[in-house]
Amino acid sequence: MARAEEDVVFGAELNSPARHSVVAELLLLKECSTAPSSIEEPLRILLLENLKSQGGLASLEWKERGIVSMSLNTHKSAAGS
């Protein structure tokens, strides 16, 4: 549980693993749009499959980049939706 109101953004704690994962996903997607050749081939293949649905994005896991699998509801909460 968050200690102070400012530690919570849109229902997700700023330092939660889910929040860090969503930020890592966002950075990965930005990297895909600016420098797609820098993304590892296995990760590109995984992204193509998982970006077909919201649930697929939420279930994406790539621990080397700090991205963990979670439920769609947790993902939406951590993203601030």
N, C-alpha and C positions, 0 to 999 in steps of 0.2 A: 504494500500500500504506500502511496506517496506521502511524504512527510509534510509537504507544503503545497498549496494550490498551484503555485507557479511551476512545480515539478511535473505537472500534468498538462498535456496538450491534447485536446480533443478526446479525452478519456484514456489516453495511453501515457504511461510514465515515460519521461524523457530517457531514462537510463535502462529501460526494459530491453531484454534480448529481442523481443518482437519489434520494437521501435528501431533498434540498430539494424535489424535485418531489412526492414522496409527502406531505410535510408540507403543501405548497401545495394538493394535492388534498384532504387532510383539512380544511384551513381552508375551502376552497370548499364542501365538503359540509356543514360546519357552518353556513356562511352560507346555503346553500340551505334548511336546515331552520329557520333563525331569521328570515331576511329574503329570501325568494325573489324578491321584486320588485326587489331590488338587483342581481340577476344579469342580465347583458346577454342579450338575446333569442337571439343566435346561439350563445352559450355554453350557454344552457338547452337549446336544440335539440340541440346536440352531446352534452350530458350525458345527455339522455333516451335517445339512441341508444347511447352507450357504457356506460351503467350496466346494460345487459342481460346482461353477462358479465364475468368477471374479466379476460379478455383485452382486452375493450373498454375497461375502466377503465385497464389498463396502457398501451394504445395512445393514450389521450387526450393531446392536445397543445394547449396554449393558452399560448403563450410570454409573452403579456402578464401572466400570473399566475405565471409560472415553472414551468409544468407541461410536461414533455417526454415524448414517446413512448418507451417501452422495452418490452423483452420481459416476458412474465409472470413468468419466473423472476427477472429483475432486480428487478421491481416487488415481488415477494414478499420477496426478500432485503432490499431497502431498507426495506420496511415492518416487517420484523422477524418475518415469518411463518416 
